[in-house]
Amino acid sequence: MAYKVDHEYDYLFKIVLIGDSGVGKSNILSRFTRNEFCLESKSTIGVEFATRTLQNHCHSAVYILFGDIWPISRYNSSV
C-alpha cells in the first residue's frame, strides 16, 4: 500500500507496534500522534496507521509512519 505525503521531509521512519492484545499499543499511538487517550478503547482489528511530522534539533523535518497491527496470536487462534 502506498502513502502520499503532502509535504516535504528530510527523514522518514516507519515504526510497527507489536505486542500482546490489550496492552495499550493503540493508546500509545493515539497519544503520540493526536494527543488523545481513551480508557475505553476497543481492540484493533486489522491494522491502524497514523502519522506525525516533527522538527529535530537541526530543524530537519522528520516524518513518522506508525502501524498498529492486530496480534498474530489472535489471528492464529481464530483460524
N, C-alpha and C positions, 0 to 999 in steps of 0.2 A: 504494500500500500504506500503510495507516495503522498508526501505532505508538502504543501506550498506555503512558504513563509512570505508575508507581505513586506518585510523589512530586511535590511542587511544585517549580518552578524559576522563577527570575526572568528568565533569558536562555536562549535556545535557539540553538545553532549547528549547522548541517548542513554537513559537510565531506566532499567526494568526493576520494579519492586517485586521481590519474590519472598514468600513466607507462608506459614500456616494460615488457614482460614480464621477470620475473626480477631486477628492481632492488631489491626489498625493501619494497614497499608493504604487503604483508600483515604483515611482521615489524614495521614501524613501528606499524601498527595494533595488533598484539598486544602490543607492548612498552608502548605508552601506555595501553591500556585494561586489560590483565591483568598487566602487569609480567612478561611471558614473552618469550623469544626462542628461536627454533628454527633452527639452521643447516640442518636437513634438511627444511624446509617445502616443500610442493608448490605448483605454480602454482594460482592461484584460477581456478575455472571458474564463471562467472556473477557473482554479487555477494555480498560478505560484509559484514555490518553489525555494528557494535559501538558501545557507548555508554559514557560516563563522565560523572559529575557531579563538579564541583569547586566550591570556595568561593573567590571572589575577595577582594581586599583590603578590600572594603566589606561582606563577609560575605553577599553575594548568591550564590544557587545558580545555577551555570552548567551546563546540560545540553548535552552534545555528542554528536551522532549522526554517526558516520563511515561512509562507504561505500567499499569497495574493489571496483573494477569490473574485470572481465575485459577486457583490452585489445581495443579495436575492431579494430586491425590483425590480430590473430589471428583474430577472427570473420570479417573480410572475406576472408582467405586460405583459410578452410575452406569457403567457400560455392562 
